[in-house]
């Protein structure tokens, strides 16, 4: 099983799913904690205020109209005794005087709020503690109802039990959130797998199409965006297959047309060449008038060019049709070069300078095709460069490298990428040339047939350089 990369879509989907799950659990836990904490504290506070109110309403009427400090201290002692499980400490102040009792300290803000509002107020402080301030009205003592008596009862009780309950809630929330987050990994993996399965299928199908299987299609399941993407992919693949078939048909027709035309032209051109050869002899021997002789020589030259172009077109058509084959033999590089020069009548060192291996090593190549390569490259160098052309051959255990260097002006940089294109002319104004425009293309095809490379560049201090690199396998003696 291939592991997803650290930054892959699968990993990001899982991480995003877990983050959403963690955020949801955190928000739920926070809201639950807030509501539970508020509920616990509010319940405790309400119960404490209710109990204190009952005790104050029960004991305050027993006080004299003008209670002394001793009376107030007695009241606080009674309130402390009846606190029971609340465990509060109480104090009483008269006319905003200092509190008398065990409840301390009492904040100034709480005392001020109780005096001004004349109602029960409370506050929570660190500790944690709950402070309650409860004014005593005359109606609790049998006098006119609703009038303040100037007495305020304070009660302070601890909230440690409630704090323990809240801490237990936090612990429970964490204890539930961590397993929930771990369990969320399972649906995250399942969701990522479900989402990424169509993506992986699309990638596999795209790789198949890239390798040439244009009939690849995918099953469309569902009606979501991925299903629409799969349908679009199938439509694209169908269009590609149709266009590819059309292009192949047109290419095959073009190849067949070129081959048929070239083949049909060979017979009349052969007859024309035979006639022009005979007329050439008459023209050179002076048997024809000068104007007629010039016309005959022009026709003869053009006929030979046309014949060469037809042969080149037939050779190109064989390459395009995949019908070109190699006939390998063990030959000497020195023999290859000298045979090419001798057949074309190129003189050494006036036209060509050779730099060949000293040892008569053997290389396994198709001698006829390498002869075509050398002939086309040397002829191109002589035609567009300047003599003498240097032919340098180097042989290693793995390859044979041939450099063809001329002494011309070199190749313009904008022409270099196109020198092996068919019928390409570096000079747009040059509509006619001595060659067919296919020589370099045929040379490149022959080198490619040997699984080699042919490159063009400008040689420092000289002209253009064409480099042929042929993998030759093992070297050895002549069999």
N, C-alpha and C positions, 0 to 999 in steps of 0.2 A: 504493500500500500504506500503510495507516494504521499509524503507529509506536506502539508500546506506550508508555504513560506511564512515567516514571522509577520510579514505585512500583507499577507494574502487576504482576499475578500472573505474567505471562510473565517479566518481569525478575527477580522474586524466585525463580522456579523455576530459572532459569539460574544466578543467583548461588548459590543453595543447592546446585545440582549441582556447580558449580565448587569451592565450598568443601569439599564432601565429597571431591571428587577430589583437591584440594590437600592436605587433611588425610590422606587415605589415602596419597598419594605421600610426604608428610612422614614419617608413621609408618613406612612401609616403608623409606624411605631411612635413617631414624634407626636402626631395628633392624638393617638391613643394615650400616650403618657401625659400629654397636657390635659386632656379631659379627665383622666383618672386622678391626676394630682389635684386638679381643681375640685373634683368631686370629693376626694378624701378630706382636703382641708376645709371645704365649705361645710361638709357634714360635721366635722369635729367642731368647727367654729359655731355652727348653729346650735349643736347640742350643748356646748359649754355656755353660750349666752342664755339658752333656755333654762338650764339648771341654775345658773347664777341668778336669773330673774326670779325664779321660784323661791330661792333662799332669801334674796333681798326682800321680796314682797312678804315673806313670812316673818323675818326678823326685824326689819326696819320699823314697823309700827310699835315695837316695844321700846323704842328710844324715847327719851324725854323731848320736849319741844326745843330745849336748848341743851343738846348733849355736850358733855365734857369730853376731854381726851380719853378719860378712863372709859366712858361709855362707848366711845368709838373703838377703843382697843378691844373692849369686850366683844363688840360686834364682829370685828375681824377674826377674833379667836373662834367665835361660833361658826363663822363662815368657813374658816380653815378646817374645822372639825367635820363639818358636813360635806366637805369637798369630795370625800370618798375616793373613788377610782380616778377622779379628775386630778387630784393631787395639786390643786391650785394653792397659791399664796395670795392673800388679799390685803388691801389697805383702803383706808377711807380718808378723804380730805374734806375740810369744811371751809366753805367760802374761799376756794382756791388756795387754801393754806397747804402746808406740807403734808404729804400722805402719812397716815399713821397705820402701821401694820408691817407685814413681812414681804409684801410685794414691792420689789424695787429692782432696778431703777425704773421710774416712770418717765417717759420722754415728755418734754415740754409741749411738743406738737399734739400729743394725745390728750394731755390735760386741757390745752386750749380748745381743741375740737370738741371735747365733751362739754365744756362750759358754754361755748358759743352756740352749739347746735342743740343742747339740752336733749340729747338722744344717745343711745348706746353706740359707741364707736370702738373700733379695735384696730390693732396693727400686729404684723408678724415681724419678729426680729431674729437676729442670729442666735443660734443656740441649739436647736431652733425653739422659739417661744412664741406664745400667743398672748397679747396684752389686751384686756377688755376694760373699757371705762364706761360705767353705767350710772347716770345721774339718778338721784332719789327724789321723787316728786312728793308733794304734800298729799296727793290722793292715796298714797300708800300708808299714810299715817292718820287717815281719817279727817284731814282738813280739806280746804278748798282744792278741788281736783285740778291738775294740770299746772300748778304753780311750783317752780323749783324750790327745793328745800335748802339748796346750797351744799348738800352732801353729794359726793361722787364716790362710788365704790369701784376700786380697781382690783382686777384679778389677773395673775400671771400663771400660766400653765405650760408645761413642756410639750413639744410636738415630736419627741424622739420616736415614739411608737409609729406615728404617721410617717416620719422620715424613713423609718425602717421599711414600712410598707411601700413607699415610693421607690426606695432603692431596690426592693424585691421586684417591683414592676420593671425597672430598668434592666436588671439582670435577666428577667424573663424575656424582655423584648430582644436583648442581644442573643440570648440562648435560642430564641425562635428565628431570628433573622439570619444567623449564620447557616443553620441547616437549610432554611428556605433558599438562601443564595446558592448553596451547594446543589440542592435539588433543581434549581433553575438551570443548571448546566445541561441537564438531560434534555429539556425542551429546546434549549438553545442549540445544542448539537443537532437535534432532529430538524429544527427550523432551518438551520444553516444548510444541512444536507438536502432538504427539500427544495430550498431556493437555488442552491448551487448545482443541483443535478442537471437542469436544463442548460446552465452555463457551461458545464463540463461537456455535455453532449454537443453544444454548439462549437466548442473549441475542437473537439475530436473531429466533427464534421468539416470544420474549416481546414484542419490539417489534411484530411483526406482530399478535399478539393485542391489544396495546394500541391499535393503529390500527384494530381491528375485524375482523381476519381470524381469527375464532374457529375456523375449520376447519383451522388450522395444526397439523401433526403432525410428529414427528421419527422417523427410522428408528433402532431400537434395535439396536446392534451390541455383541457381547461380553456378559460376565456380571459385570463389575466394578461398583464403586459408581457410576461415571458412567452406566453402562447402566441401573442401577436408578433414578438421578435422572431420566434421559430418560424411562423408563417412567412414573414418577410425574408428570412434566410432561405427558405425553400423557393420562394419566388426568384430571389437573386440567383440561386444555384441553377434553376431552370433557364433563366436568361443567359447565364454564363455558358451552360451546355449548348444552348441553341446557337449563340454567337460563335462558340468555339467550333461547332460543327460546320457553320457557314464559312468561317475563316479557313478551316481545313479544306473544305470543298473548293473554295476560291483559290487557295494556294496550290492544291493539287492540279486544278485546271490550268493555272498559270505555268506550273512546271511542265505539265504535259504539252501545253501549247509551245513553250520555248523549245522543248525537246523535239516536238514534231516539226516545228518550223526549221530548226537547225538540221534535222535529218533530211527534210525535203530539199534544203538548199545545198546539201553536200554534192549531190549528183550533178546538178547544172553548174555548180562552181567548179567541180572537177573538170567538166568539159570545157568551161571557160578558161580555166588555168592551162589546160593542154593547148588550146588555141592560142592564148596569149603567149605561151612559151615559144610556139612556132613563129608567131609574129615578131616576138622579141629578137629572134635570130635574124629575121629579115630587116628589122629596124636597125640593128647594130651593124649589119653587113652593108648597109647603104643601098639596098635594093628598093627601098621605099622613099618617096619624096620626104623632105625634112618635116613638113607640117604633119604628114600622115605618120611619120615615125614618132614624132613627139606625142601625138594622140595615142598611138599604140602603146608606148611606154607608160603613159599616164593610166590607161585602162588596165594594163598589166599590173602596175603597182597597186591600184585600187582593188583589183581582183584578189591579189594575194592578201591584202589587208582584210577584205571581206571573208576570205577563206579562214584566216587566222581567227577572226571574231567568231565565226560559226563553230570552229573547233573549241574555242574557249567557252562558248555558250553551251555546247554539248557537255563539256567537262563540268561546268557549274551545275547543269541539270542533273548529272549523275550524283554530285555531292548532295543536292537538295533531295533527290529521291532515295538517298541512302544506299545507292548501288555501287559507290566507290569502295574498292577493296584494296588491302595491302598485300603485296607479294614480297615478303621479307627475304633478305639474303645477306650473307656476311660479306661486306665489301670494305675496301680501304678508303678512308677519307681523302687521301691524296689522289687515288684513282677517280673518286667522284668529282673532285674539283677540276682536275686536268681534263677529264672526259668532257665536262661541260664547256670548258674553254675551247677545246679542240673542235667540238661540233659546231660552235658558233663563230669560229675564226677569230676569237679575241686574242690579241698578242700580249705577251709578257716581255718586258715590264711596261710597254708603252700604254696599254689600256688597262691591264689588270696586274696587281702585285699580290702574290700569295704568301701567306705565313702559315705553313702547315706543320703538323707534328713530325718530329724526326723519325720516330718509330712507326713502322708500317702496321699499325694496329687495325683490328677489324671491328666494324660496328654492324649491328643487325638492323637494317633499314630497307625500305623499298627504294632501290637505286633510281628507278625511272621517275618517281615522284620527287625525290630529293633533287634530281637533275632539273626538273621543272621549277622547283623552288629557287635553286641557285640561278638558273637562267633568267627568271623573271626579276629577281632582286638585282642581279648584276646589270641587266639591260635597263632597268629603271634608274640605277645609279649612273650609268653612262648617259642616259637620255636627259635626266634632270639635274645631274650633278656635274662633276668635271673629272676627267681621268687624271692619273690612274686610280682605279678603284681597288681598295685593299680587301682581300678575302682572307680572314683569319679563322683558323679552326683550332679548337682546344677540346681534348678528349679526357674525361675523367672516368672513374669506375661506374658512375651513375648516369652521365649525360655527355652529349656532344654539343658544343656551343660553336656556332658559326656567326661571325660578325662580317657584315658587308658595309664598308665605310667609303664614302666618296669625298671629293674635295670641292663640292659645290657650295652654294650659299646656305644650305640647310633647309629645313621644313618650317614654315610659319607655325607658330604655336596654335593658332586657331584651326590649322589643317591637320595637325598631328592626330587628333582623335578620330579622323575620318579617312586616313590614308588606305585602310583596308576595306572601305566601303566599295560596293560595286558601282562602276561608272562615275565615281566621284572625281571631280576636277578641282584641283587646288586653285587654279586661276579661272575665275568665272568668265573672263573674256576669251579664254582658249576653248573654242567650240570644237576644234578638230585636233587630234594628236595622232602620232604614229602607232600607238598601241590601241588595244580594244577597250581599255579602262577596266579590264578584268584580271590583269596579271597579278597584282598584289592580292586581290581577293582569292584567286586560285592558289597562290602560294600559301596564304593563311589557312585555307581549307586543307591543303596537303599536310601542313605542319600539324594542324589539329587532328587529322586522321592518325598521325603518329603519336597522339596524346602529348604533343609538345606545345611550345608557345612561340609566337613571332611578335616582336615589339619593334617600334620605331621611335627614334629619339634624335637629338642633335648632338654630335660628338664635339667635345671641347677642342677648339683649335682646328677643326676640320669641318666637314659638312654633315650630311645625314648618316645615321648608322642604323642598320636593321640587324636585329639579333635573333637568331634561331636557336632554340634550346630543345634538344630531343632526348628523351629518356631512352637509353639504349640497352639497359639491363646489363648482362654480363659480357665481358670482352674475352676474346680467346684467339687461338690460332685458326688459320683457315681450315675448314673441315676437309 
